[in-house]
Amino acid sequence: MKRDTYREAGCEIPNFRISDPAYEEAIRGMVIVTTDVVIVDYQKRTLWLATRKARPVSDPWWIGGRRRAGESLIDAARRNFHRETGLLIDPSRFAFVRQAEFICATRQQEPQNVGCHYLSDLFSVKITEKERAAMALDKAEYEVDFGLREFDRDALLDVQWSRREWGHAMMATYEHLFLPMLEPPAEERAESRPTLPFSLS
């Protein structure tokens, strides 16, 4: 996938939070762009996932949220991860994984039986045990009792996904991250991380 970003000189888009009623209307006719982060352990080939509370996905899932107008991919990934976990991660630690598209039958906003359409730019990040212990998941977004749990490939296959599409998306992400590559030596691991095929700026 090749994508370029063209930003006009001097362009500044102020931070603006759309109201809930306006968002409910917008989501009916627009594709919502999200920037998401999956926590990985390249050594063990596992994913660390949290269970979301809100529709359309109420299963073990990655961390993330909407991307703001004028915001770079890395800035959006860092902001969303910080907001939902409390961890402020250096931008260089995020690695682009894939872009995924979701056309859902339900949504969190009323009326919930009206679907929604999402485009997700997904990044991976590896965190330390100390960082993981310090995480504070957003109680409004995630099941705190579930917390953050580690999944290998077999564990992902055992999940009773509420919709099969969510399981397919998670398995595709897992295979994209781990199956095509042999685990490199520690000194080469940074060089083997997925690279972004387009500009982040």
C-alpha positions as CSV (number, residue, x, y, z in Angstrom):
1,M,0.0,0.0,0.0
2,K,1.4,3.4,-1.0
3,R,0.0,6.6,0.5
4,D,1.4,10.1,0.6
5,T,0.6,13.0,2.8
6,Y,0.5,16.5,1.3
7,R,0.3,19.2,3.9
8,E,0.0,22.9,2.9
9,A,2.6,25.2,4.4
10,G,1.2,27.0,7.4
11,C,-1.8,24.7,7.8
12,E,-3.0,24.4,11.4
13,I,-6.2,22.7,12.2
14,P,-7.4,23.5,15.8
15,N,-8.3,20.6,18.1
16,F,-12.1,20.3,18.0
17,R,-14.3,17.8,19.8
18,I,-17.5,17.1,17.9
19,S,-20.6,16.8,20.0
20,D,-22.2,13.4,20.6
21,P,-25.4,14.3,18.6
22,A,-23.3,15.6,15.7
23,Y,-21.2,12.5,15.7
24,E,-24.3,10.3,15.7
25,E,-25.3,12.0,12.5
26,A,-21.9,12.1,10.9
27,I,-21.3,8.3,11.5
28,R,-24.3,7.6,9.3
29,G,-22.7,8.9,6.2
30,M,-18.9,9.0,6.8
31,V,-16.1,6.4,7.1
32,I,-14.5,6.9,10.6
33,V,-10.7,6.7,10.7
34,T,-9.1,5.2,13.8
35,T,-5.5,4.8,14.8
36,D,-5.0,1.7,17.0
37,V,-2.2,0.0,18.8
38,V,-1.7,-3.7,19.6
39,I,0.8,-4.6,22.3
40,V,3.1,-7.4,21.2
41,D,5.9,-9.6,22.6
42,Y,8.0,-10.5,19.5
43,Q,10.1,-13.0,21.6
44,K,7.1,-15.1,22.7
45,R,4.9,-14.3,19.7
46,T,2.0,-13.1,21.8
47,L,-0.5,-10.3,21.8
48,W,-1.7,-8.4,24.9
49,L,-5.4,-7.5,24.5
50,A,-8.1,-5.7,26.6
51,T,-11.8,-6.4,26.3
52,R,-13.8,-3.4,25.0
53,K,-17.1,-2.4,26.6
54,A,-18.5,-0.4,23.7
55,R,-20.0,-1.7,20.5
56,P,-19.4,-2.7,17.8
57,V,-16.5,-4.8,19.3
58,S,-17.0,-6.3,22.7
59,D,-14.2,-8.8,22.6
60,P,-10.5,-8.9,23.4
61,W,-9.1,-6.2,21.2
62,W,-6.4,-3.7,20.7
63,I,-6.1,-0.1,22.1
64,G,-7.1,2.9,20.1
65,G,-9.6,5.5,18.9
66,R,-10.4,8.1,16.4
67,R,-7.8,10.1,14.6
68,R,-8.2,13.9,14.7
69,A,-8.2,16.1,11.7
70,G,-4.6,17.4,10.9
71,E,-3.0,14.7,13.2
72,S,-0.2,12.5,12.0
73,L,-0.5,8.8,12.3
74,I,2.2,8.5,14.9
75,D,0.8,11.4,17.0
76,A,-2.7,9.8,16.9
77,A,-1.3,6.4,17.9
78,R,0.6,7.9,20.8
79,R,-2.3,10.1,22.0
80,N,-4.9,7.3,21.9
81,F,-2.5,4.9,23.6
82,H,-1.8,7.4,26.3
83,R,-5.4,8.3,26.8
84,E,-6.6,4.7,27.2
85,T,-3.7,3.2,29.1
86,G,-2.0,6.1,30.9
87,L,1.4,5.3,29.3
88,L,3.2,7.9,27.2
89,I,5.4,6.0,24.8
90,D,8.2,7.4,22.7
91,P,7.0,7.7,19.1
92,S,9.9,5.7,17.8
93,R,8.6,2.6,19.5
94,F,5.5,2.3,17.4
95,A,5.7,0.2,14.3
96,F,3.1,0.2,11.5
97,V,1.4,-3.2,11.0
98,R,-1.5,-3.0,8.6
99,Q,-4.6,-1.1,7.6
100,A,-7.9,-2.9,8.2
101,E,-11.5,-1.9,7.3
102,F,-14.6,-2.8,9.3
103,I,-18.2,-2.5,8.2
104,C,-20.3,-3.2,11.3
105,A,-23.9,-4.0,11.8
106,T,-24.2,-2.2,15.1
107,R,-22.6,0.8,16.8
108,Q,-22.4,2.3,20.3
109,Q,-24.4,5.4,19.4
110,E,-28.2,5.5,19.2
111,P,-29.8,4.1,17.2
112,Q,-27.5,1.1,17.8
113,N,-29.0,-1.0,15.0
114,V,-27.6,1.5,12.5
115,G,-24.2,0.2,11.3
116,C,-20.9,2.0,11.0
117,H,-17.9,1.9,8.8
118,Y,-14.3,2.2,10.2
119,L,-10.9,2.4,8.7
120,S,-8.1,1.4,11.1
121,D,-4.4,2.1,10.8
122,L,-2.9,-0.4,13.2
123,F,0.5,-0.1,15.0
124,S,2.3,-2.4,17.3
125,V,4.3,-1.6,20.4
126,K,6.4,-3.7,22.8
127,I,6.2,-2.6,26.4
128,T,8.2,-3.6,29.5
129,E,6.8,-5.5,32.5
130,K,7.1,-2.4,34.5
131,E,5.1,-0.4,32.0
132,R,2.5,-3.1,31.8
133,A,2.1,-3.1,35.6
134,A,1.7,0.7,35.5
135,M,-1.1,0.6,32.9
136,A,-4.5,2.1,33.9
137,L,-7.1,1.1,31.3
138,D,-9.9,3.6,30.7
139,K,-12.8,2.3,32.7
140,A,-15.3,3.9,30.3
141,E,-13.8,1.9,27.3
142,Y,-12.6,-1.4,28.7
143,E,-13.6,-4.2,31.1
144,V,-11.2,-3.5,34.0
145,D,-11.8,-6.9,35.6
146,F,-10.6,-8.5,32.4
147,G,-7.6,-6.3,32.4
148,L,-4.8,-6.8,29.9
149,R,-4.3,-10.5,29.0
150,E,-1.7,-12.3,26.9
151,F,-2.8,-14.4,23.9
152,D,-0.8,-16.8,21.8
153,R,-2.1,-18.2,18.5
154,D,-3.9,-21.1,20.2
155,A,-5.5,-18.8,22.8
156,L,-6.8,-16.5,20.0
157,L,-8.4,-19.5,18.3
158,D,-10.1,-20.5,21.5
159,V,-11.8,-17.1,22.0
160,Q,-15.6,-17.2,21.6
161,W,-15.8,-14.2,19.4
162,S,-19.1,-12.3,19.4
163,R,-18.8,-12.1,15.6
164,R,-16.6,-14.3,13.5
165,E,-15.3,-11.2,11.6
166,W,-13.5,-10.0,14.7
167,G,-11.7,-13.3,15.1
168,H,-10.7,-13.2,11.4
169,A,-9.3,-9.7,11.9
170,M,-7.3,-10.6,14.9
171,M,-5.9,-13.8,13.4
172,A,-4.9,-11.9,10.2
173,T,-3.1,-9.4,12.4
174,Y,-1.4,-12.1,14.4
175,E,-0.2,-13.9,11.2
176,H,0.9,-10.6,9.6
177,L,3.1,-9.9,12.7
178,F,4.6,-13.3,13.4
179,L,4.1,-16.1,10.9
180,P,6.1,-14.8,8.0
181,M,9.2,-14.1,9.9
182,L,11.7,-16.2,11.9
183,E,12.6,-14.7,15.3
184,P,15.8,-12.7,14.7
185,P,18.6,-12.3,17.2
186,A,18.1,-9.6,19.8
187,E,20.5,-7.2,18.2
188,E,18.7,-7.5,14.8
189,R,15.1,-7.4,16.2
190,A,14.7,-3.6,15.8
191,E,15.7,-3.9,12.1
192,S,13.1,-6.7,11.5
193,R,10.1,-4.7,12.8
194,P,7.5,-3.8,10.2
195,T,8.2,-0.5,8.4
196,L,5.7,2.0,7.3
197,P,5.1,2.1,3.5
198,F,4.2,5.8,3.6
199,S,4.9,9.1,5.2
200,L,3.9,9.6,8.9
201,S,4.1,13.4,8.7
